[in-house]
Amino acid sequence: MTDLICIVCPKGCHLKVDEENGYKVTGNGCPRGAVYGEKELVNPTRVITSTVRVEAETARRVPVKTNGDIPKGKIYDIMDELTKVTAKAPVNVGDVIIKDVLGLGVDIVATKKVTA
């Protein structure tokens, strides 16, 4: 039995996941908590939010995020990739900064507009 705190919503339900019983989840306040509890033990993933350098007169960095979940074990590898990138203004929300980062099928996208 593993105890987790759900991070799907601000409620923070205290979950118990029974690995020996098909990853049965209890303590969840909604169905999303059950999905999170099982996924966290079988294949934990995260969305990364960060910033990358940008060549612009109006900003030094632009906020970015992954456009999907990435394996938790790849977080530091992706952060290393972000340090190697410099975007060029103009940058719009949703612009792909790194396509298919580390071959994971997930892009790094801008989350703020930066003008030249």
Backbone atoms as SQL, in Angstrom:
CREATE TABLE atoms (id INTEGER PRIMARY KEY, chain TEXT, resi INTEGER, resn TEXT, atom TEXT, x REAL, y REAL, z REAL);
INSERT INTO atoms VALUES
  (1, 'A', 1, 'MET', 'N', 0.858, -1.178, 0.000),
  (2, 'A', 1, 'MET', 'CA', 0.000, 0.000, 0.000),
  (3, 'A', 1, 'MET', 'C', 0.902, 1.238, 0.000),
  (4, 'A', 2, 'THR', 'N', 0.613, 2.147, -0.906),
  (5, 'A', 2, 'THR', 'CA', 1.378, 3.387, -1.002),
  (6, 'A', 2, 'THR', 'C', 0.460, 4.573, -0.748),
  (7, 'A', 3, 'ASP', 'N', 0.921, 5.517, 0.063),
  (8, 'A', 3, 'ASP', 'CA', 0.171, 6.738, 0.336),
  (9, 'A', 3, 'ASP', 'C', 0.675, 7.845, -0.576),
  (10, 'A', 4, 'LEU', 'N', -0.253, 8.586, -1.192),
  (11, 'A', 4, 'LEU', 'CA', 0.066, 9.718, -2.066),
  (12, 'A', 4, 'LEU', 'C', -0.860, 10.872, -1.747),
  (13, 'A', 5, 'ILE', 'N', -0.438, 12.055, -2.095),
  (14, 'A', 5, 'ILE', 'CA', -1.331, 13.211, -2.079),
  (15, 'A', 5, 'ILE', 'C', -1.572, 13.588, -3.529),
  (16, 'A', 6, 'CYS', 'N', -2.821, 13.607, -3.918),
  (17, 'A', 6, 'CYS', 'CA', -3.194, 13.890, -5.308),
  (18, 'A', 6, 'CYS', 'C', -2.858, 15.348, -5.649),
  (19, 'A', 7, 'ILE', 'N', -2.284, 15.559, -6.844),
  (20, 'A', 7, 'ILE', 'CA', -1.935, 16.919, -7.290),
  (21, 'A', 7, 'ILE', 'C', -2.745, 17.347, -8.515),
  (22, 'A', 8, 'VAL', 'N', -3.813, 16.603, -8.817),
  (23, 'A', 8, 'VAL', 'CA', -4.618, 16.934, -9.996),
  (24, 'A', 8, 'VAL', 'C', -5.379, 18.240, -9.795),
  (25, 'A', 9, 'CYS', 'N', -5.853, 18.485, -8.589),
  (26, 'A', 9, 'CYS', 'CA', -6.575, 19.729, -8.306),
  (27, 'A', 9, 'CYS', 'C', -6.108, 20.263, -6.946),
  (28, 'A', 10, 'PRO', 'N', -6.537, 21.456, -6.566),
  (29, 'A', 10, 'PRO', 'CA', -6.084, 22.037, -5.293),
  (30, 'A', 10, 'PRO', 'C', -6.588, 21.325, -4.032),
  (31, 'A', 11, 'LYS', 'N', -7.541, 20.425, -4.156),
  (32, 'A', 11, 'LYS', 'CA', -8.116, 19.762, -2.987),
  (33, 'A', 11, 'LYS', 'C', -7.081, 18.907, -2.244),
  (34, 'A', 12, 'GLY', 'N', -6.180, 18.254, -2.946),
  (35, 'A', 12, 'GLY', 'CA', -5.105, 17.479, -2.320),
  (36, 'A', 12, 'GLY', 'C', -5.577, 16.259, -1.562),
  (37, 'A', 13, 'CYS', 'N', -6.366, 15.415, -2.203),
  (38, 'A', 13, 'CYS', 'CA', -6.877, 14.207, -1.547),
  (39, 'A', 13, 'CYS', 'C', -5.734, 13.283, -1.136),
  (40, 'A', 14, 'HIS', 'N', -5.916, 12.625, 0.012),
  (41, 'A', 14, 'HIS', 'CA', -4.943, 11.639, 0.496),
  (42, 'A', 14, 'HIS', 'C', -5.333, 10.286, -0.088),
  (43, 'A', 15, 'LEU', 'N', -4.517, 9.800, -1.003),
  (44, 'A', 15, 'LEU', 'CA', -4.811, 8.556, -1.708),
  (45, 'A', 15, 'LEU', 'C', -4.045, 7.393, -1.088),
  (46, 'A', 16, 'LYS', 'N', -4.649, 6.234, -1.162),
  (47, 'A', 16, 'LYS', 'CA', -3.977, 4.980, -0.833),
  (48, 'A', 16, 'LYS', 'C', -4.078, 4.111, -2.077),
  (49, 'A', 17, 'VAL', 'N', -2.915, 3.629, -2.549),
  (50, 'A', 17, 'VAL', 'CA', -2.873, 2.810, -3.753),
  (51, 'A', 17, 'VAL', 'C', -2.376, 1.424, -3.369),
  (52, 'A', 18, 'ASP', 'N', -3.192, 0.421, -3.664),
  (53, 'A', 18, 'ASP', 'CA', -2.865, -0.971, -3.344),
  (54, 'A', 18, 'ASP', 'C', -2.265, -1.628, -4.585),
  (55, 'A', 19, 'GLU', 'N', -0.926, -1.722, -4.614),
  (56, 'A', 19, 'GLU', 'CA', -0.229, -2.285, -5.773),
  (57, 'A', 19, 'GLU', 'C', -0.518, -3.776, -5.947),
  (58, 'A', 20, 'GLU', 'N', -0.794, -4.455, -4.866),
  (59, 'A', 20, 'GLU', 'CA', -1.025, -5.899, -4.922),
  (60, 'A', 20, 'GLU', 'C', -2.441, -6.247, -5.347),
  (61, 'A', 21, 'ASN', 'N', -3.282, -5.249, -5.491),
  (62, 'A', 21, 'ASN', 'CA', -4.683, -5.486, -5.832),
  (63, 'A', 21, 'ASN', 'C', -5.065, -4.697, -7.085),
  (64, 'A', 22, 'GLY', 'N', -4.199, -4.754, -8.105),
  (65, 'A', 22, 'GLY', 'CA', -4.502, -4.078, -9.373),
  (66, 'A', 22, 'GLY', 'C', -4.448, -2.572, -9.295),
  (67, 'A', 23, 'TYR', 'N', -3.604, -2.028, -8.416),
  (68, 'A', 23, 'TYR', 'CA', -3.464, -0.576, -8.240),
  (69, 'A', 23, 'TYR', 'C', -4.800, 0.084, -7.896),
  (70, 'A', 24, 'LYS', 'N', -5.556, -0.564, -7.032),
  (71, 'A', 24, 'LYS', 'CA', -6.838, -0.020, -6.570),
  (72, 'A', 24, 'LYS', 'C', -6.564, 1.234, -5.726),
  (73, 'A', 25, 'VAL', 'N', -7.258, 2.316, -6.064),
  (74, 'A', 25, 'VAL', 'CA', -7.058, 3.605, -5.395),
  (75, 'A', 25, 'VAL', 'C', -8.259, 3.914, -4.514),
  (76, 'A', 26, 'THR', 'N', -7.987, 4.325, -3.278),
  (77, 'A', 26, 'THR', 'CA', -9.038, 4.789, -2.379),
  (78, 'A', 26, 'THR', 'C', -8.648, 6.163, -1.854),
  (79, 'A', 27, 'GLY', 'N', -9.637, 6.895, -1.375),
  (80, 'A', 27, 'GLY', 'CA', -9.395, 8.221, -0.815),
  (81, 'A', 27, 'GLY', 'C', -9.539, 9.348, -1.819),
  (82, 'A', 28, 'ASN', 'N', -9.765, 8.999, -3.073),
  (83, 'A', 28, 'ASN', 'CA', -9.910, 10.027, -4.103),
  (84, 'A', 28, 'ASN', 'C', -11.303, 10.642, -4.054),
  (85, 'A', 29, 'GLY', 'N', -11.344, 11.970, -4.263),
  (86, 'A', 29, 'GLY', 'CA', -12.619, 12.676, -4.266),
  (87, 'A', 29, 'GLY', 'C', -13.271, 12.735, -5.639),
  (88, 'A', 30, 'CYS', 'N', -12.537, 12.288, -6.666),
  (89, 'A', 30, 'CYS', 'CA', -13.084, 12.307, -8.025),
  (90, 'A', 30, 'CYS', 'C', -12.382, 11.231, -8.849),
  (91, 'A', 31, 'PRO', 'N', -12.927, 10.891, -10.014),
  (92, 'A', 31, 'PRO', 'CA', -12.300, 9.856, -10.851),
  (93, 'A', 31, 'PRO', 'C', -10.886, 10.223, -11.320),
  (94, 'A', 32, 'ARG', 'N', -10.597, 11.500, -11.448),
  (95, 'A', 32, 'ARG', 'CA', -9.262, 11.910, -11.891),
  (96, 'A', 32, 'ARG', 'C', -8.202, 11.513, -10.862),
  (97, 'A', 33, 'GLY', 'N', -8.558, 11.513, -9.592),
  (98, 'A', 33, 'GLY', 'CA', -7.635, 11.109, -8.538),
  (99, 'A', 33, 'GLY', 'C', -7.266, 9.639, -8.652),
  (100, 'A', 34, 'ALA', 'N', -8.237, 8.799, -9.037),
  (101, 'A', 34, 'ALA', 'CA', -7.965, 7.376, -9.220),
  (102, 'A', 34, 'ALA', 'C', -6.991, 7.166, -10.370),
  (103, 'A', 35, 'VAL', 'N', -7.189, 7.893, -11.450),
  (104, 'A', 35, 'VAL', 'CA', -6.285, 7.799, -12.600),
  (105, 'A', 35, 'VAL', 'C', -4.889, 8.259, -12.197),
  (106, 'A', 36, 'TYR', 'N', -4.813, 9.375, -11.475),
  (107, 'A', 36, 'TYR', 'CA', -3.519, 9.900, -11.031),
  (108, 'A', 36, 'TYR', 'C', -2.797, 8.904, -10.142),
  (109, 'A', 37, 'GLY', 'N', -3.497, 8.318, -9.174),
  (110, 'A', 37, 'GLY', 'CA', -2.873, 7.394, -8.231),
  (111, 'A', 37, 'GLY', 'C', -2.245, 6.201, -8.925),
  (112, 'A', 38, 'GLU', 'N', -2.962, 5.607, -9.860),
  (113, 'A', 38, 'GLU', 'CA', -2.413, 4.462, -10.588),
  (114, 'A', 38, 'GLU', 'C', -1.245, 4.890, -11.471),
  (115, 'A', 39, 'LYS', 'N', -1.440, 5.979, -12.209),
  (116, 'A', 39, 'LYS', 'CA', -0.404, 6.453, -13.130),
  (117, 'A', 39, 'LYS', 'C', 0.880, 6.829, -12.384),
  (118, 'A', 40, 'GLU', 'N', 0.750, 7.387, -11.206),
  (119, 'A', 40, 'GLU', 'CA', 1.917, 7.826, -10.437),
  (120, 'A', 40, 'GLU', 'C', 2.805, 6.639, -10.035),
  (121, 'A', 41, 'LEU', 'N', 2.217, 5.484, -9.848),
  (122, 'A', 41, 'LEU', 'CA', 3.012, 4.315, -9.488),
  (123, 'A', 41, 'LEU', 'C', 3.472, 3.512, -10.700),
  (124, 'A', 42, 'VAL', 'N', 2.682, 3.493, -11.752),
  (125, 'A', 42, 'VAL', 'CA', 3.014, 2.695, -12.933),
  (126, 'A', 42, 'VAL', 'C', 3.966, 3.451, -13.863),
  (127, 'A', 43, 'ASN', 'N', 3.652, 4.711, -14.154),
  (128, 'A', 43, 'ASN', 'CA', 4.451, 5.510, -15.098),
  (129, 'A', 43, 'ASN', 'C', 4.294, 6.984, -14.744),
  (130, 'A', 44, 'PRO', 'N', 5.045, 7.480, -13.750),
  (131, 'A', 44, 'PRO', 'CA', 4.875, 8.875, -13.332),
  (132, 'A', 44, 'PRO', 'C', 5.319, 9.853, -14.420),
  (133, 'A', 45, 'THR', 'N', 4.481, 10.850, -14.659),
  (134, 'A', 45, 'THR', 'CA', 4.779, 11.874, -15.669),
  (135, 'A', 45, 'THR', 'C', 4.545, 13.254, -15.085),
  (136, 'A', 46, 'ARG', 'N', 5.098, 14.256, -15.751),
  (137, 'A', 46, 'ARG', 'CA', 4.927, 15.644, -15.340),
  (138, 'A', 46, 'ARG', 'C', 4.868, 16.534, -16.574),
  (139, 'A', 47, 'VAL', 'N', 4.346, 17.740, -16.378),
  (140, 'A', 47, 'VAL', 'CA', 4.449, 18.819, -17.365),
  (141, 'A', 47, 'VAL', 'C', 5.513, 19.768, -16.828),
  (142, 'A', 48, 'ILE', 'N', 6.453, 20.154, -17.678),
  (143, 'A', 48, 'ILE', 'CA', 7.519, 21.065, -17.259),
  (144, 'A', 48, 'ILE', 'C', 7.130, 22.487, -17.627),
  (145, 'A', 49, 'THR', 'N', 7.341, 23.411, -16.711),
  (146, 'A', 49, 'THR', 'CA', 7.247, 24.843, -17.000),
  (147, 'A', 49, 'THR', 'C', 8.594, 25.454, -16.647),
  (148, 'A', 50, 'SER', 'N', 9.077, 26.339, -17.523),
  (149, 'A', 50, 'SER', 'CA', 10.379, 26.948, -17.308),
  (150, 'A', 50, 'SER', 'C', 10.476, 28.205, -18.168),
  (151, 'A', 51, 'THR', 'N', 11.703, 28.657, -18.402),
  (152, 'A', 51, 'THR', 'CA', 11.949, 29.775, -19.303),
  (153, 'A', 51, 'THR', 'C', 13.164, 29.453, -20.167),
  (154, 'A', 52, 'VAL', 'N', 13.235, 30.117, -21.320),
  (155, 'A', 52, 'VAL', 'CA', 14.424, 30.033, -22.172),
  (156, 'A', 52, 'VAL', 'C', 14.841, 31.456, -22.537),
  (157, 'A', 53, 'ARG', 'N', 16.114, 31.598, -22.875),
  (158, 'A', 53, 'ARG', 'CA', 16.604, 32.909, -23.311),
  (159, 'A', 53, 'ARG', 'C', 15.887, 33.320, -24.586),
  (160, 'A', 54, 'VAL', 'N', 15.744, 34.647, -24.754),
  (161, 'A', 54, 'VAL', 'CA', 15.146, 35.175, -25.981),
  (162, 'A', 54, 'VAL', 'C', 15.933, 36.407, -26.408),
  (163, 'A', 55, 'GLU', 'N', 16.168, 36.519, -27.704),
  (164, 'A', 55, 'GLU', 'CA', 16.812, 37.709, -28.258),
  (165, 'A', 55, 'GLU', 'C', 15.716, 38.720, -28.582),
  (166, 'A', 56, 'ALA', 'N', 15.577, 39.709, -27.715),
  (167, 'A', 56, 'ALA', 'CA', 14.562, 40.741, -27.880),
  (168, 'A', 56, 'ALA', 'C', 14.953, 41.943, -27.034),
  (169, 'A', 57, 'GLU', 'N', 14.475, 43.120, -27.434),
  (170, 'A', 57, 'GLU', 'CA', 14.727, 44.313, -26.632),
  (171, 'A', 57, 'GLU', 'C', 13.753, 44.420, -25.468),
  (172, 'A', 58, 'THR', 'N', 12.639, 43.705, -25.561),
  (173, 'A', 58, 'THR', 'CA', 11.585, 43.829, -24.557),
  (174, 'A', 58, 'THR', 'C', 11.656, 42.787, -23.443),
  (175, 'A', 59, 'ALA', 'N', 12.481, 41.751, -23.616),
  (176, 'A', 59, 'ALA', 'CA', 12.566, 40.688, -22.605),
  (177, 'A', 59, 'ALA', 'C', 13.879, 39.936, -22.746),
  (178, 'A', 60, 'ARG', 'N', 14.310, 39.320, -21.653),
  (179, 'A', 60, 'ARG', 'CA', 15.505, 38.490, -21.684),
  (180, 'A', 60, 'ARG', 'C', 15.174, 37.008, -21.768),
  (181, 'A', 61, 'ARG', 'N', 13.979, 36.646, -21.240),
  (182, 'A', 61, 'ARG', 'CA', 13.557, 35.248, -21.223),
  (183, 'A', 61, 'ARG', 'C', 12.089, 35.168, -21.613),
  (184, 'A', 62, 'VAL', 'N', 11.702, 34.013, -22.117),
  (185, 'A', 62, 'VAL', 'CA', 10.301, 33.771, -22.466),
  (186, 'A', 62, 'VAL', 'C', 9.864, 32.498, -21.732),
  (187, 'A', 63, 'PRO', 'N', 8.680, 32.536, -21.086),
  (188, 'A', 63, 'PRO', 'CA', 8.197, 31.333, -20.405),
  (189, 'A', 63, 'PRO', 'C', 7.771, 30.261, -21.413),
  (190, 'A', 64, 'VAL', 'N', 8.053, 29.001, -21.057),
  (191, 'A', 64, 'VAL', 'CA', 7.728, 27.871, -21.923),
  (192, 'A', 64, 'VAL', 'C', 7.176, 26.728, -21.078),
  (193, 'A', 65, 'LYS', 'N', 6.577, 25.756, -21.755),
  (194, 'A', 65, 'LYS', 'CA', 6.108, 24.542, -21.085),
  (195, 'A', 65, 'LYS', 'C', 6.068, 23.413, -22.088),
  (196, 'A', 66, 'THR', 'N', 5.991, 22.193, -21.582),
  (197, 'A', 66, 'THR', 'CA', 5.774, 21.064, -22.473),
  (198, 'A', 66, 'THR', 'C', 4.302, 21.059, -22.856),
  (199, 'A', 67, 'ASN', 'N', 4.014, 20.635, -24.084),
  (200, 'A', 67, 'ASN', 'CA', 2.612, 20.608, -24.495),
  (201, 'A', 67, 'ASN', 'C', 1.961, 19.262, -24.192),
  (202, 'A', 68, 'GLY', 'N', 2.597, 18.493, -23.339),
  (203, 'A', 68, 'GLY', 'CA', 2.060, 17.209, -22.896),
  (204, 'A', 68, 'GLY', 'C', 2.909, 16.675, -21.752),
  (205, 'A', 69, 'ASP', 'N', 2.523, 15.518, -21.256),
  (206, 'A', 69, 'ASP', 'CA', 3.257, 14.889, -20.157),
  (207, 'A', 69, 'ASP', 'C', 4.566, 14.293, -20.655),
  (208, 'A', 70, 'ILE', 'N', 5.575, 14.355, -19.803),
  (209, 'A', 70, 'ILE', 'CA', 6.861, 13.711, -20.090),
  (210, 'A', 70, 'ILE', 'C', 7.187, 12.775, -18.925),
  (211, 'A', 71, 'PRO', 'N', 7.965, 11.731, -19.167),
  (212, 'A', 71, 'PRO', 'CA', 8.340, 10.848, -18.057),
  (213, 'A', 71, 'PRO', 'C', 9.097, 11.629, -16.984),
  (214, 'A', 72, 'LYS', 'N', 8.751, 11.387, -15.750),
  (215, 'A', 72, 'LYS', 'CA', 9.357, 12.105, -14.625),
  (216, 'A', 72, 'LYS', 'C', 10.881, 11.984, -14.630),
  (217, 'A', 73, 'GLY', 'N', 11.398, 10.844, -15.056),
  (218, 'A', 73, 'GLY', 'CA', 12.829, 10.624, -15.097),
  (219, 'A', 73, 'GLY', 'C', 13.580, 11.436, -16.144),
  (220, 'A', 74, 'LYS', 'N', 12.863, 12.097, -17.032),
  (221, 'A', 74, 'LYS', 'CA', 13.489, 12.898, -18.095),
  (222, 'A', 74, 'LYS', 'C', 13.499, 14.395, -17.784),
  (223, 'A', 75, 'ILE', 'N', 13.011, 14.789, -16.622),
  (224, 'A', 75, 'ILE', 'CA', 12.912, 16.215, -16.295),
  (225, 'A', 75, 'ILE', 'C', 14.260, 16.914, -16.413),
  (226, 'A', 76, 'TYR', 'N', 15.291, 16.370, -15.783),
  (227, 'A', 76, 'TYR', 'CA', 16.595, 17.048, -15.790),
  (228, 'A', 76, 'TYR', 'C', 17.222, 17.064, -17.182),
  (229, 'A', 77, 'ASP', 'N', 16.997, 16.015, -17.961),
  (230, 'A', 77, 'ASP', 'CA', 17.509, 15.996, -19.337),
  (231, 'A', 77, 'ASP', 'C', 16.857, 17.105, -20.174),
  (232, 'A', 78, 'ILE', 'N', 15.566, 17.298, -19.989),
  (233, 'A', 78, 'ILE', 'CA', 14.865, 18.352, -20.738),
  (234, 'A', 78, 'ILE', 'C', 15.309, 19.726, -20.250),
  (235, 'A', 79, 'MET', 'N', 15.492, 19.881, -18.951),
  (236, 'A', 79, 'MET', 'CA', 15.967, 21.171, -18.433),
  (237, 'A', 79, 'MET', 'C', 17.339, 21.504, -19.021),
  (238, 'A', 80, 'ASP', 'N', 18.197, 20.500, -19.183),
  (239, 'A', 80, 'ASP', 'CA', 19.499, 20.723, -19.832),
  (240, 'A', 80, 'ASP', 'C', 19.317, 21.214, -21.261),
  (241, 'A', 81, 'GLU', 'N', 18.363, 20.647, -21.978),
  (242, 'A', 81, 'GLU', 'CA', 18.093, 21.079, -23.358),
  (243, 'A', 81, 'GLU', 'C', 17.632, 22.537, -23.398),
  (244, 'A', 82, 'LEU', 'N', 16.841, 22.941, -22.413),
  (245, 'A', 82, 'LEU', 'CA', 16.331, 24.319, -22.380),
  (246, 'A', 82, 'LEU', 'C', 17.464, 25.329, -22.203),
  (247, 'A', 83, 'THR', 'N', 18.527, 24.940, -21.521),
  (248, 'A', 83, 'THR', 'CA', 19.643, 25.866, -21.321),
  (249, 'A', 83, 'THR', 'C', 20.416, 26.108, -22.609),
  (250, 'A', 84, 'LYS', 'N', 20.257, 25.238, -23.591),
  (251, 'A', 84, 'LYS', 'CA', 20.983, 25.343, -24.859),
  (252, 'A', 84, 'LYS', 'C', 20.251, 26.189, -25.903),
  (253, 'A', 85, 'VAL', 'N', 19.027, 26.614, -25.595),
  (254, 'A', 85, 'VAL', 'CA', 18.167, 27.259, -26.590),
  (255, 'A', 85, 'VAL', 'C', 18.086, 28.758, -26.363),
  (256, 'A', 86, 'THR', 'N', 18.123, 29.504, -27.466),
  (257, 'A', 86, 'THR', 'CA', 17.816, 30.936, -27.447),
  (258, 'A', 86, 'THR', 'C', 16.786, 31.186, -28.539),
  (259, 'A', 87, 'ALA', 'N', 15.605, 31.634, -28.130),
  (260, 'A', 87, 'ALA', 'CA', 14.547, 31.949, -29.101),
  (261, 'A', 87, 'ALA', 'C', 14.803, 33.344, -29.675),
  (262, 'A', 88, 'LYS', 'N', 14.270, 33.591, -30.847),
  (263, 'A', 88, 'LYS', 'CA', 14.394, 34.903, -31.485),
  (264, 'A', 88, 'LYS', 'C', 13.016, 35.548, -31.563),
  (265, 'A', 89, 'ALA', 'N', 12.930, 36.791, -31.090),
  (266, 'A', 89, 'ALA', 'CA', 11.663, 37.516, -31.140),
  (267, 'A', 89, 'ALA', 'C', 11.356, 37.865, -32.598),
  (268, 'A', 90, 'PRO', 'N', 10.099, 37.983, -32.966),
  (269, 'A', 90, 'PRO', 'CA', 8.919, 37.873, -32.100),
  (270, 'A', 90, 'PRO', 'C', 8.555, 36.416, -31.800),
  (271, 'A', 91, 'VAL', 'N', 8.045, 36.209, -30.591),
  (272, 'A', 91, 'VAL', 'CA', 7.577, 34.901, -30.150),
  (273, 'A', 91, 'VAL', 'C', 6.115, 35.055, -29.760),
  (274, 'A', 92, 'ASN', 'N', 5.281, 34.147, -30.240),
  (275, 'A', 92, 'ASN', 'CA', 3.860, 34.177, -29.902),
  (276, 'A', 92, 'ASN', 'C', 3.499, 32.986, -29.021),
  (277, 'A', 93, 'VAL', 'N', 2.417, 33.105, -28.283),
  (278, 'A', 93, 'VAL', 'CA', 1.931, 32.007, -27.451),
  (279, 'A', 93, 'VAL', 'C', 1.676, 30.796, -28.349),
  (280, 'A', 94, 'GLY', 'N', 2.212, 29.669, -27.956),
  (281, 'A', 94, 'GLY', 'CA', 2.014, 28.441, -28.721),
  (282, 'A', 94, 'GLY', 'C', 3.116, 28.150, -29.726),
  (283, 'A', 95, 'ASP', 'N', 4.011, 29.112, -29.963),
  (284, 'A', 95, 'ASP', 'CA', 5.130, 28.854, -30.879),
  (285, 'A', 95, 'ASP', 'C', 5.975, 27.704, -30.336),
  (286, 'A', 96, 'VAL', 'N', 6.359, 26.809, -31.222),
  (287, 'A', 96, 'VAL', 'CA', 7.193, 25.674, -30.822),
  (288, 'A', 96, 'VAL', 'C', 8.635, 26.156, -30.707),
  (289, 'A', 97, 'ILE', 'N', 9.188, 26.014, -29.526),
  (290, 'A', 97, 'ILE', 'CA', 10.574, 26.411, -29.266),
  (291, 'A', 97, 'ILE', 'C', 11.508, 25.230, -29.513),
  (292, 'A', 98, 'ILE', 'N', 11.130, 24.044, -29.040),
  (293, 'A', 98, 'ILE', 'CA', 11.858, 22.806, -29.334),
  (294, 'A', 98, 'ILE', 'C', 10.836, 21.767, -29.768),
  (295, 'A', 99, 'LYS', 'N', 10.970, 21.277, -30.985),
  (296, 'A', 99, 'LYS', 'CA', 10.050, 20.254, -31.489),
  (297, 'A', 99, 'LYS', 'C', 10.524, 18.878, -31.030),
  (298, 'A', 100, 'ASP', 'N', 9.591, 18.044, -30.579),
  (299, 'A', 100, 'ASP', 'CA', 9.851, 16.654, -30.217),
  (300, 'A', 100, 'ASP', 'C', 11.087, 16.533, -29.315),
  (301, 'A', 101, 'VAL', 'N', 11.055, 17.226, -28.198),
  (302, 'A', 101, 'VAL', 'CA', 12.201, 17.262, -27.289),
  (303, 'A', 101, 'VAL', 'C', 12.601, 15.842, -26.871),
  (304, 'A', 102, 'LEU', 'N', 13.863, 15.528, -27.036),
  (305, 'A', 102, 'LEU', 'CA', 14.453, 14.224, -26.700),
  (306, 'A', 102, 'LEU', 'C', 13.739, 13.048, -27.357),
  (307, 'A', 103, 'GLY', 'N', 13.025, 13.305, -28.451),
  (308, 'A', 103, 'GLY', 'CA', 12.317, 12.237, -29.145),
  (309, 'A', 103, 'GLY', 'C', 11.138, 11.673, -28.372),
  (310, 'A', 104, 'LEU', 'N', 10.600, 12.446, -27.450),
  (311, 'A', 104, 'LEU', 'CA', 9.499, 11.982, -26.601),
  (312, 'A', 104, 'LEU', 'C', 8.118, 12.249, -27.189),
  (313, 'A', 105, 'GLY', 'N', 8.068, 12.914, -28.356),
  (314, 'A', 105, 'GLY', 'CA', 6.776, 13.227, -28.954),
  (315, 'A', 105, 'GLY', 'C', 6.082, 14.416, -28.312),
  (316, 'A', 106, 'VAL', 'N', 6.816, 15.192, -27.548),
  (317, 'A', 106, 'VAL', 'CA', 6.280, 16.360, -26.851),
  (318, 'A', 106, 'VAL', 'C', 7.110, 17.571, -27.252),
  (319, 'A', 107, 'ASP', 'N', 6.430, 18.689, -27.520),
  (320, 'A', 107, 'ASP', 'CA', 7.115, 19.924, -27.896),
  (321, 'A', 107, 'ASP', 'C', 7.235, 20.852, -26.694),
  (322, 'A', 108, 'ILE', 'N', 8.249, 21.731, -26.757),
  (323, 'A', 108, 'ILE', 'CA', 8.368, 22.849, -25.796),
  (324, 'A', 108, 'ILE', 'C', 7.755, 24.045, -26.511),
  (325, 'A', 109, 'VAL', 'N', 6.735, 24.668, -25.902),
  (326, 'A', 109, 'VAL', 'CA', 6.037, 25.776, -26.526),
  (327, 'A', 109, 'VAL', 'C', 6.087, 27.023, -25.648),
  (328, 'A', 110, 'ALA', 'N', 6.043, 28.186, -26.305),
  (329, 'A', 110, 'ALA', 'CA', 6.033, 29.457, -25.596),
  (330, 'A', 110, 'ALA', 'C', 4.664, 29.664, -24.947),
  (331, 'A', 111, 'THR', 'N', 4.669, 30.311, -23.776),
  (332, 'A', 111, 'THR', 'CA', 3.407, 30.581, -23.090),
  (333, 'A', 111, 'THR', 'C', 3.159, 32.070, -22.921),
  (334, 'A', 112, 'LYS', 'N', 4.003, 32.892, -23.562),
  (335, 'A', 112, 'LYS', 'CA', 3.834, 34.348, -23.497),
  (336, 'A', 112, 'LYS', 'C', 4.330, 34.960, -24.796),
  (337, 'A', 113, 'LYS', 'N', 3.697, 36.037, -25.195),
  (338, 'A', 113, 'LYS', 'CA', 4.112, 36.765, -26.390),
  (339, 'A', 113, 'LYS', 'C', 5.276, 37.689, -26.037),
  (340, 'A', 114, 'VAL', 'N', 6.312, 37.655, -26.886),
  (341, 'A', 114, 'VAL', 'CA', 7.456, 38.570, -26.715),
  (342, 'A', 114, 'VAL', 'C', 7.674, 39.248, -28.062),
  (343, 'A', 115, 'THR', 'N', 7.637, 40.579, -28.037),
  (344, 'A', 115, 'THR', 'CA', 7.858, 41.342, -29.267),
  (345, 'A', 115, 'THR', 'C', 9.332, 41.654, -29.427),
  (346, 'A', 116, 'ALA', 'N', 9.682, 42.015, -30.640),
  (347, 'A', 116, 'ALA', 'CA', 11.093, 42.308, -30.928),
  (348, 'A', 116, 'ALA', 'C', 11.496, 43.562, -30.200);
